[in-house]
Amino acid sequence: MPRSLRSFVPPLGLGLALVLAAFPGAESAGAQAPSAGASVQGASGAPVALGSVSGRVVNVQLGAYLEGADVRIEELRRQTTTNREGRFSFGAVPAGSYSLVVTYLGLDSQRIPLTVRSGAGDPILVELRSAVFRLDDMVITGQIEGQAAAINLQRSSDNLKTIVSQDALGQIQEGNIGDALGRLPGLTVETRAGVQRTATIRGLAPQYNSVTVDGFTMTNVDGNRDIALDSYPSNTLSRVEVVRAVTPDMPGDAIGGTVNLVTRTAFDRSGRTLNGNVGGTFNENRNTGNRQLEFTLGDRFGRDGNLGALFTFSHFQDVRGYDVSNIGYSVSADDQYTITNNLVYDRDEKKDKYGIGANLDFRTAGGGHLYVKGMYNYDYRWLHRRGTNYLPGTNRVDNVTFYREPKNVFQMYIAGGSHDVGAWGLEYRAAYSRADKTYPETFQVTQGFNNVQLAVDRSNPNFPVFSVTNGVDVTNPAGLQLRNFQVTQAPRGEDELAFETSIRRELALAGLPASIRAGVRYTTKEASQAQPDYARFTVTGLTPAALAEHYSNDRFFRASDGRARLSPFFPDRDLWLAAYRSGTGFTAQEPFSTQGRANTEWSIGEDIASAFAMATVDRGPLRILGGLRAEHTRNDSRANEVVIQRVDGQDRITAINPQDAAGSYTNLLPGVHMRLEVREDMVVRASANRTISRPPPGDLIPSLQVNAQLTQPAVIIGNPDLVPATSTNLDLSAELYLAGLGLISAGGFYKAVDNFVFSERTRLNAGPFAGFDEVRRINGDGGTVMGVELSWGQQFSTLPGALAGFGVESNATFLRTEGTYPGREDEALPLAQSPSWIANLGVVYNQGRFTGRVSGMARSDRLQSVGGRAALDRYNEADRNLDFSAEFAARRGVNLFFHTRNLLDVPTIEYQGSPENPVSTSYYGRQFNAGMSLAF
């Protein structure tokens, strides 16, 4: 696909103008911050020598550098916070004697006498400690250390964000960061195939949020922007940041927020890093087991320890199964529901996942930083589904075997550097990522019984019972008829290349400490899909009974009490695969097969050029950050239009015409963020900004794609006319930091969203796809999101005796969303996937060698898709969850762990119109994970 930078000259020119405007001369910008060794005039007119102060803050008992520690020169009322390596610095400090005060929630503060002389002084090492970290008594410290790190980072941040620490990530099951994110205020994580997969932030669906790695967007093989959270191993991460109010230096594609995955480095700790875990999981639903292995090795080299290397490895093998019931309805004009089909199936899944990560960091003598990092994730699955489809409307009972082997590969490489020279700072980075999905094998066989009259018992809406009333024996394989044999392989690939650079200058504005930063970024993305092996076959010379297997599963849908029933005979996967590979008797059905290949072949490109300028000013306890970001987006796509005409009494393809589409748009995204430290233990924040959400690339393709493997087969129509959603966002919050280790916060927010995107679904009653649903993504007129977030977390360390081990982590979010949908403008409908409330409660206990946690989650119903009227709308039913985890220190550096998931065995349910009409019920069962972790 041809590329041209011509269309990006105007926005890049704007970016250059912003950069130049951000760095005026000292006379026009205010007083320039003098460098160390210079002098200024004092109040008496005599020159005053200037020096600089720098240092590092470390938790001396754990050997961990502390990010987010508060560092102040008390007499000068100057304040800064430490970076991720615990470093801090003050420039242009008048010579004299002062007190340096360092505080970090959860550790004891330090007050250090400080003498400043002209020039640069020797670095100061500040060692903090606390009675809670008594390693000689083998106290479990990970959870408390992680909680302290998260709270301190949140307190020191310029904008509104929530942190999941590295230690908290180490306590989740099988490395899925979705398990940890689901406990945060304002977040829900949707379950797909029994896995915590995608994040909804503040009531806004995954398409309105971004997932980034060190600030760079991750690629995706599904044609959308919904990044799977389980695809990224947690042991490669230092922390996860959930940013609710993005600043101008961040990509603006984040109406709900951004989930930023911050990778680990060897400089995160003061010494060698060597840790890992080994364990396994028992899956109750199938009595199967998983295994896991993770390890991390990092160290620093060189005389000054200025070269760091870190390597991570992870492997998870998952063998499990789950049960699903999908129901389709016809709905009359007076909203009476009649079941047209009920597909019940069990799905067996085996998954092998491998993850490798490597970081190399170099610190130059002058304070510069050079780095290169890479990550490679491999995911191979074997999916075998056996289902029985009851079709009372057409008097049939079908048996379906669906087998796939999807292979997903994700890789990402980042290189860059940063340099600080006096009051100036320079940063430059580049990233390349690629995602691929291939199918070494995939096919579906459908066979069934004809002329079966069925009576339906709907006394249990989730599990209707079908009874044969005309004597047809649906347990005798001799009566089976072949419906079809389909092969549908859809290899996809997506790659993205990004460059960015920024300049920072520290200065004084009207005597106030300030900084100005500006930069540019360019991102180019290419994605494509092809169907080299796509066909529906007519089969001759083979009888379904000869290629059938007897199958039973005594654990199938135990929750249904026998109401959900599978047929005893299914197409045998191995026999059918061998027959297909032989090539005898298989004739592709036309024009369906050629049409399917042509319709599902597409490509799309997206280029984004952006520039920003922002300034930060401190006035006593108030920090104001403001700026502007400009983003110009250009996309182009190609797909095929298939022309079918009636020739000699048969449908024939008479032409396949390439269809091209292109578009471009520019967005200006201003933002202002304020942080007020009312007192040492209270911070108030306010922000106002603009953000966007680009349409998913797959939605922009001018194509028609057929997915016959869905329970309700669908024809998916692309819409190149989609425009990006935009939002104006307002935030106000207050945070009270409690003595010991705790936080109470309350906040409210409002979002006015224009042009949100949703799925419109219509049943086709005629043509080659009669009985299919037509799914089309379109823009809504507008919507609003209002919400309140409440959070309370505290370690009760002041209680006597064993009670001091208790702590609580709780939050609640209340949302009100409204969207205006075409054709239903007069109805009050919420935005898709937006709950009206979310609640989390966790009780933790840390005492001696033991730490434990019981956590519960509950949330309301969520609208999933909008139909022509209320009876056709689809919802996710309200759900809840209860988990337990425990850890025991067997000896120094060796911990035993135990985690559970879904203790209440709650299903995932979707319904149409009302809960009395479920369209999908999925049971995944309980999981029990145990193992051993090592840290040296």
N, C-alpha and C positions, 0 to 999 in steps of 0.2 A: 504494500500500500504506500503510495508516494507521500512524502512528508515535506513540509515547507515551513521555514521559520518566518516567512514574510509576514504572516498574520500576527506574529508576536513582537514585531518591532515597536508598535505603539505602547503595549503594556510594559515591555522591557525599558523603553524610553522613560515611561512614567516611573518605573522602579529606580532608574538612575537618578532621575530628578529628586525622588524622595530621599535617596542616599545622600546626595549633595546638600539638600536642604536640611538634613539632619545634623550636619556638622558645620555650622557657621563659625566665623572667627570668634575669638574670645570677647571682642568688644561688643558684638551684636548679640551674643548668646548669654552674656553674663560673665561673672568672674570665672576664669579658668582655674581648675584645681592645680596648684603648684606641685612640682615633683619633690620627692624627698631630696634633702640636701640644699634646697633653695631656702629663701627667707621671705617673710612678709613683714609689714609694719605692724607693730603692736599698738595698743591704745595710746601710748605715750609718743608714738612716732618712731621709736627705736626698732631696728630690725629684730625679728624673732625667727630663729632657726627652725627648720621643719625636718621631721623624720618620718619613718614609716614603721608600722607594727605588723608582724605576720606571725602565724603559728599554726598549730594543729591540735585538735581535741580528740582524745582517745578514751575509750572505756578500758581502763588499765586491767581490769579483772578478766575481760573477755578478749582483749587484744583487737577490738573492733574500732575502726574510725567512726566518729559520730557525725552524721549529716544532720543539719537542722538545729544544731546547738546555737543558743543565743549568746553573742559575745558583745560586751559593751565597754567603752571607756567612760566610766561613770561621770567624771567631772566635766567631760566635753559633751555628754549626752549623745555620743555617737554609737551606733549599733549596726551590727551585721550578723549574718548567719553563716555557718560552715557549709562547704560544699560536700559532695559525696565522699571525698577523701579526708574529711574533717578539717580542711584548710580554711583559714580566714586571713584577711588583711585589711589594714587601714592605711591610707596614704595621706600625706600633707598634715601630719600631726605636729602641733607646736611642741618644741622641746620642753620637758618638764617632768614632774612626778605625778602619776595618776594611779587609779585602781582599775584593774581589768577584771570584770565580773563575767563569769561563764556559767550559764545555767542550761540544764537539759532535764526535761521532765522525767522522773523516775530515778535520777541520780542526784547525788549531793552537789550543790553549787560550789564554786570556788571563787575566792576573791584574791587576786594576785597583785602585789605591788609592781608598778610598771614605771620604768624610767626611760624617757624618750630623748635621744640625742639626734643631732643633725645626721642625715643620711639614713641608710637602711640598717636596722638593728638585726641581731641574731634571732632566728625563728624561736618561738616559745612553744614548748610542749606542755599542754594542759591535760593532766590525768584526772579523770573523774571516776568515782567509784560509788558503790552503795551497798548497804548490808543485804540487799535482796540477792546479790550475785555472790554467794558464798560457795565457790567451787569445791572447797575442801569438804563441805558437807554434801556434795553431789546434789545440790539443788537443781531442779529442772528450771532453766532460765529462758528457754527459747521463746515461749509464748509471751512472757513479760517483756523480754528484750524486743520482740517484734512489735508488741503493743506500744512500747515507748518510742520506738523508731517511727511508727506510723503517726503517732500523736505529735511528735516534735516536727516532723516534716509538714504536717498539715498546718501547724501553728505558724511556721516560718514562711509559708508560701505566699506569693504576691496575689494569687487568685484562688478561687474556690476549688479545692480538690480533696479527694479522699485517697488514702494510701493503704495498699495491702503489702505488708513487709515480707522480706525474704523468709523469715521464720514462720510467718503465717502460711506462706505458700508451701513450706515444707510439711505442713500438717494436713494437707488435703490428700484425697484418695487418688492414687494412680496419676498424679501430676496434672490434673485437669484444673486450670485456673478458674474455670467457670464455677466450681464449687465454692471458691473463696469469694468471688465477686457477688454471688447471690446473697451474701450476708450484709452487704453494704446498704446504707440508706438510699432509697430512690431507685434501686436496681432490681430487676428481675432477670433471670436467666432461663430461657426456654429450653425444654428438653426435646431432643430429637433422637429417635432410636435408643432411648434410655440414657443419653449422655447430655450433660449440661453444655449447650452448644453456643447460643447467641445471646447477646445482652441487650435488654431494653432499658434505656436510661431516662428517668423522669417521664415515663409514660410514652416515650418515643421509640418506635420500632428500630431494629438493628440497622435498617437502611438509612436512618437519620443520624447515625453515630459512626465514629471512626475507630478502628483498631490499628495502632501503629507500633513499630519496634524502634525504640530510640528516636521517635518523632517521624519515622518514615513509614508510609503506608505499606501494608502487607498485600501481596497479590492473592488472587482467589480464582478457583477453577469452576465456580458455579454461575458465572455470568452476572453476579450481583456484588454488593458491597458488604454482605453479611459474613464477616470473618468468623470461622469456627474456632471457639476458644480452646477446644480440646486438641487442636492441631499443633500447639506450641508447648514444648516441655517446660514445666515450671522450674526445673533445676538450672536452667540457663539464665534465670532472671534474678536481678537484685531486688526488684519490687515491681508492683503494678500501680500506676497512677490512674485514677478516674477523675478527669478534669471536667468539671461542670460548666465552667465559664472560661473559654479559651481566650488567650491574649493575642495581640496582633502578630507576634512572631510565630504563631502556630497556624497550621492549615485551617481554613475556615469551614471545612466540610464537617460540621459537628453541631447540628441543631440541638440534639440531646446532650452530647458530650463526647469526649475522647477517652478511650482506654489505651494508655501508653505503656508498653512493656519495656522496662528498663533492664538492659542486660548486665550481667555480672562482669567484674574485672578483678584482676589479681590485686589491685590497689584498694579494694573494698575493706580488706583487713590488713593488719600490720605485719602479719607473718604468713606462713604457708597455709594454704587451704587444702584440706583433704577430708572429704566427707562423702557419704553415699547411703544408700539403703537397699535392702533386698526384702521381698515379701510376696504375698499372694492374696487373691481375693476369691471368696466362695460366693457363687451366684445361686441363690435359693431357687429361682424359677426353673432352672434346668439341672441343678446339682452339678454345676461345672465350676472349674477353677481358672483363675488368671494368675499370671506371674509378672513380677516387676523387678527391675534392676536399674539403679541410678548411681552415678558417682561423679564427683567434681574434684579436679586437681588444679591447684594454682600456686604460683610462687613468684618471687621477685629475685632478680639477678643483677650482677654488676656490683662494683665497689660501693656505690651509693644506693643500691637497690632501685635504680631508676628504670629498669626493664622488667615488665611484668607479663607473664603468660598464664592463661587459664584455659582448661579443657573440660568439657562436660560430655557425658554420654548417658543415654537413657534407652531402655527397652521395656515395652509393655506388650504382653500377649494376652488377649482377651478372648475367652471362649464362653459364649453365653447365648441365651435365646429369650424371646419375649413373644407375647400373644396379642393379637390385634383383631378387633371387630369393626368393620367399616360398613355403614348403612347408607344407601341412597334412597331418596324419596321423590315422588311426584306430588306436587302441592296444588290443590284445586283453587279456584277463584275465591272460595270462602275459607281458605287456609286449612283445609283438611289434608293430613299427611298420609300417604300410602307408600308402603315399602316397595321399591322396585328391585332392589338387590341387597343382599347382605353377604359380604365376603368376610369369612373368619379364617385367619391363618396363623401359623406359628412360623417364626423366623429364627433360624440358627445362624450364628455369626461367629466367625473366627477372625481375629484382627491381630496383625503384627505391626508394631510401631517402633521405629528407631529414630533417635534424635542425636545429633552430634553438633557441638558448638565449640568454637575456639576464638579467643581474644588475645591480641598482642598489643601492649601499651608501652610507650616510651616517654619518659619525662626528661626534657632537656634541662640543662643547667640554668637557663634563663627563665624557667617557669613555663616553657612550652609543653605541649602534649600532642603526640602523634599516635595514631592507633589504626588497627585494621582488625576486623572481626568477621566471622562467617558462621552460618548455621545451615544444617541440612537435615530435613525431616522426611522420613519415608514411612508410608502407611499403606499396607496391603491387606485387603479384606476378602474373605470368602463368605458370600451371603447366599443362603439356601432357604427359600420360602415355599411352603406348601399350604395351599388355601382351598377352601370350598366356598363357592359362590352360589347362593340360593337366589334364583331369579323368578319370583312368582308372577311377574308381569308377562314373561315370555315362556313360562312353563318349562324351565330348564334348571338343572343342577350341574354346575361346572366344577371341575377340579383343575387347579392351576399349579404348575411347578415353575418357579422363577428363580434363576440362578445367575449371580453376577460375581465377578472378581475385579472390583475397582482398585486401581493402584494410584495413589496420590503422592506426589513428590513436591516438596516446597524447599526452596533454597534462597538464602539472602546473604549479601556481602556488603559491608559498610567500611569505608575508609575516610579518614579525615584528620584534622588537627586544629589546635587552638594555640594562640600566642598572646601574652600580655606584655606590653612594653609601656611602662609608666601609666598614664591615664588611658591608654588605648588598648583595645582588645580585638583580635581577629579570629574568626572561626570559619572553617570551610569543611564541607562534607560531600560525599557522593555515596549512593546506594544503588545496588542492582538486586532485584528479586525476580524469581520465576516460580510459577506453579504449573504442574502438569497433572492431568487425570487421563489415564488410559484404562482400557478394559481388555485384558488378555482373554477373557471369556465372559459372555453374557448371552442368555437366551431365555425364552418363555414358551412353555407348552401349555395349551388349554385343551382339555377334553371333557366331555360331559354326557349327560343323559337328556334326551328330548321328551316332549309330551308328558312332563311331570306336573301334575296338578298339586299345588301346595296350599295348605291352610296355615295361617300365621297367628301365633299367640304372642301378643305384645304386653302381657301382664308385667313383664320386666323389660322396660324400654331398652336397656343396654344390651340385653341378650334375648332377642325374639326367638321363638321356637317354631320350626317349620315341620309340618307333618305331611307325608304323601297320602293323598286321598283317593288315588285311582289305581293303586296296587303296583306301580312301577318299582322294581327293586333297585334302589340306587347304591346297593352294596355289592352288586354283581358286576364285575369288570367286563363281562361279555356284552353288556349294553352300552358301553362307552363309545362315543363318537368323537373324532378329532375335530376341534374347532380351528385351531391354527398353531403354527410353529413360527416364532418370531426371533430374529436376531437383531439387536439394537445396540450397537457400540457407538459411543459418542466421545471420542478423544478430544480433549480441550487443552489449551495452553494459554498462559498469560504471562507476559513479562513487563517489568517496569524499571525505568532508569530515572534517577533523580539526582540533581546537583543543587547545592545551596551554599551561600556564603553570607556572612554578616560582619558588620563592624560595630564596635561598642566604644563609647568614650565616657569616662568619668569626669565630671566637672561640677561647678557650683553655679546655681542659678539664683541670683539675688541673695547670695550668701548661704543658700540651702544645698545640702548634698543632693546630687542628681546624676543621672546617666542617660545617655541617648544611644539608641541602637537602631540599625537599619540593615536590610538585607534583601536578597533576591533568591528565588527558587524556581527551577524548571523541572517538570516531570513529564515523561512521555511513557505511554502505556500501549501495548498491543495485545489483543486477545483474539483467538480464533477457535472454531469448532468444525469438525468434519465428520461424516458418517461413512467411512469406507465399507463398512459391513452392516448394512441396514436393509432388512427384507422381511416380508411376511410370506410364508411358503404354503403351497398346497402339497400334500404328501400322498404319494401312491405306493402301494405294495407293502405298507406297514399297517398293522392293526394296533389300536391303542391298548387292547388287553395284553398283547404280547410284550409291550414296552411299559407296562405298569408295575409298580412296586406296592406291596402291602405295607401300610404305615400306621402306627398307633403311637400315641403320646399320652401316657396316663397322668401327666402333669399339665396338660393343656387346659388353660382357662379354668383353674380350680375355683376362681371367684364366681364363675357362672353356675356352679352346682350342676354341671352336666347339661346346661341349656345350649351352650355353644359346642357344636359337634363337627368334627372333621370327617370327611369320607375316608373309608379304609383303604382306598386305592388312589395312587397319584402317578403321574408320569415319572418314570425312573430317570433321574438326571444322567447317570452314566450311560444307560442304554440309548437314550435319545441323543446324547452328545456323540456317541460312537456312530450312530446311524447318520447324523448330519455330516460328520467328518468324512464318511464314506462317499457322500455326494449322490447316492442312488435314490431316486424317487422324490427329490425335493425340487419343486418348480416355483420360482418367485411369482407372487401375485402382482399383477400390474393393472393399473398404474400406481397402486399403493406404494410398492417398494421404491420405484424410481422417484416418485413424488416425495417420499419420506427422506431419501438421501439428499435430494436437492433442497428441500425446505430446511433441513437442519445443518446446512453448510453455510457458515457466515464468518465474517471477520469485522473487527472494530478497532479503531485507534482513538486515543484520547491524549491531548496535550494540555498542560496547565502551566502558565507562566504567572508568577506572583512576585510581589514586592511589598515590603512593609517598612514603616518607620514608627518608632515609639519612644517615649520618654518616661522616666521614673523620677519623682521628686519626693524627698522626705522633708516634712515639716514637723519636727518633734515626733509625737507618736503616730502621725498620719503619713501614710505613703500613698501617693497617687500615681497610677500607671495609665497612660493613655496613648493611643496611636491609631494608625489606619493601615489596613491591608487591602491591596488590590489584587484580584485574581481574574485572569482571562483564560477561558476554557474553549477548546476547539475539539470537536469530535467528528469522525467520519466512519461510515460502516457500509458493508456490502452483504447482500443476501440474494436469494433467488426467488423469482416469481415463476410458478409452474402453471402453465396454461393447459387445461384439460378440456377436450371437446369430444362430442359424440361422433364417432366415425364408424360407419357400417354396423350400427347398433351397439357399439362398445365404446366405453370411455377410454380415450387415448391421450397421451401427452403430445401436444403439437408444438410446444415451445418451452424452453427454460430460459428466462430472461433475467440477467443480473440487474439488481436494483441497488442504487447507491443513494445514500442519505448523508447529509452533513449539517453541522450547526456550530454556532459559536456564541458566546455571551461573556460579558464582563461584570464583575460584582465588586463594589466598594464596601468594605467591612470595617467600620470604625468600632472602637471599643475603649471604655474607661473602667478601671478597676480601682477601688479604694480599700485600704486596710488601715483601721484605726485601733491602736492598742489603748483601750480605755484605761486599763491598769495592767499590771504585770500578768494577771491571770485571766484577762478577758480581751478578746479580739472581736471587733465588729467589721464586717465586710459588706461592700455594695458594689454592684457592677451593672453596666449597660453595654450591650454589644450587638452586633449583627453577625449572623452565620448563615450558611447555605447547606443544602443537601443535593448533590448531583444525582440525576437518575441513574440507576444501575445500568452498566453497559449493555447487559443482555436485554433490557427493556427498550433500548433505542434501535435495535436492529430491525430493518424493514422486512420481517420474515414471518412465516407461519410454521410453527414447530409442533409436531405431534408427539404426545407422550401417552402411549397406550398402556404403559405399565402402571399408571396410577389406578387406584381403586375405582375412581370415577375418571375414565379416560378424558384427556383434555387436548384441545387445540389452543396453543399459546400464540397470541398475536403480538408482534412487536409494534412499538409506537415511536417512530423517530421524532414526533412532534412534542414529546414530553419536554417540559422546561424544569429547571431546578427549583426546588422548594427553598424559600428564604424565611428567615425568622428574625424578629426583634426580641431581645431577651433582657429581662430585668431580674436582678437577684439582690436579696438582702438577708444577712445571716449574722448570728452572734454565737460566739464560742466561749464557754467558761471552763478553764482548766483547773481541775481539782487537785488538792494537796495529795501527795503520794503519786498516784498515777490514775488520772481519770479525765473525762471530758463530757460536758453537757453542751449540746448545740441545738439551735433552732433556726430555721430559715424558711423563707418564702420566695417563690419565683413565679414569673409570668412570661409566657412566650406567645407572640402573635405570628402564626405560621401561614404563609401564602403558598399556594400551588403544591400542597402536599400530594403525594402519589399513593394510589390505592388500587386494589384489584377489583375489576368488574367481571362478574361471572354470569354467563347466560347459557342455558341448555339449548343445543342444536337439535332440531326435530326433522330436518331434511338434508339431502345432499350426501356426499361420500362419508361425512363424519356425523351422521345422524346418531343421536344418543351420547355424543361427546359434549363436554362443557367447553365453551369458548371463554378463554381467560384473557383479558386485555388490561394493561396497566394504563391508567389515565390520571390526569391532574384533577384534584379537587379544587374548589374555589378558595377555601381558606379555613383556618381553624385556630383555636386557642388552647393553651395549656396553662393551668394554674395549679400550684401545689404548695404543700407545707411539708418540710422534712424535720423530724425530731429524732434526736439521738442521745443516748446516755450510756457511757461506758466507764467503769470504775473498778479498781482493785481495792478491796477493803482491808488494806494492810494495817490500819490502825486498830482493828478489832483485836480482842485478846485471844491468845492461844491459837488453836487450830482454825478458829473462825477467820483469822487474817488471810487464809488461803483463798477465800471466796472472792469472786468478782462477777460482774455482770456486763454484758454487751447487748444493747437493745436499740432498736430504732423503729420508727413508723413513718410512713409517707402517705399523705392523702392527696389525691389528684382529682381534678375536674378538667376533662378535655372535651372539646366540641369541634366537629368538623362539618363543613358544608359540602354535601355530595350532590353531583349533578342528578337531577330528577327527583331528589328528596330534600330540597332546600328548606322545606318547612319543618323538618324533623330534627330533634336534638339527638344527634348521634355522636359517640366518642370517636377519637382517632383509633386506628387499628392497633392492636396489641397493647392498649393502654389500660391498666387496671385502675380502679377507683381508690384502692388502698393496698398497701403492702406492710407487713409487720414481721419483724425478726426479734427473737429473744434467745440469748445465750447465757447460760450460767457456767462459769468456769471455776476450777479449783486447782490451786498450785500449793503443794505442801511437800517439803522434803524431796523425795525422789519421784513423786507422783504428780501428774497434771491430768486433769480431765475436763471435758466440756460436753454439755448437752445443749443442742441448739434446735430451735424450731422456726419454721417459716410458714406464713399464710398470706394469700393474696386473693383478690376478687376475680370475677369473670373478666375476660378481655375480648373485645370485638376482633375477629380475625379477617373477615372479608364482608363486603357489602353487596347485597342483591338488589333486585328491583323493588322489593318491599321488605317489611320486617320479617315476614315468614321465610324469606330466603337468605337472611343474614346468618353468618356463622360466627360462633364464639368458642373461646377456650373456657372450660368450666373452672370455677374457683377451685383452688387446690391448697394443700398444706404438706409439710414435710417435717420429719423429726430425725435428727442424727445424733450420734454419740461418738466421741473419740477419747482415747486415753493414751498416756505415754508414761513409761517407767524407766528410771535410770538404773540399769542393771550393774553398771560399773562406770568408771570415768570414761566418757566418750562413747559409751554403748547404751543406746536406748531401745526399748521394746515399744512398739506402737500397735494400736488397735483402732480401727475406724469402721463405722457403719454408714450405710446410705439407705434412705427410704424405709426406715423402721416401721412405718405405718402401712407400708405396701399400698400406697395411694396410686390409683391409675391416672393417666393423662387422658382427659375426655374433651372432645369437641362436640358441639351441638348446633343444630339449625333452628333458629326461631326461639326455642325454649329448651330447657334441660330435658323435657319429655321426648325430644327428638334427637338423640345422639347420632352423630355421623361417624365418630371414631372413638373407640375405647381401647386403650393400650395398657397392659400390665407388664411391668419390667421386673418386679420382684425385689426382694431385699438383697443387699450385698454386705459382706463382712470381709474387711481387709485387715491383715496383720503382717507384721514383719519386724525387722531390726534396722535401726539407723546407726551409722558410725560417724564420728567427728573427731579429728585429731589435729 
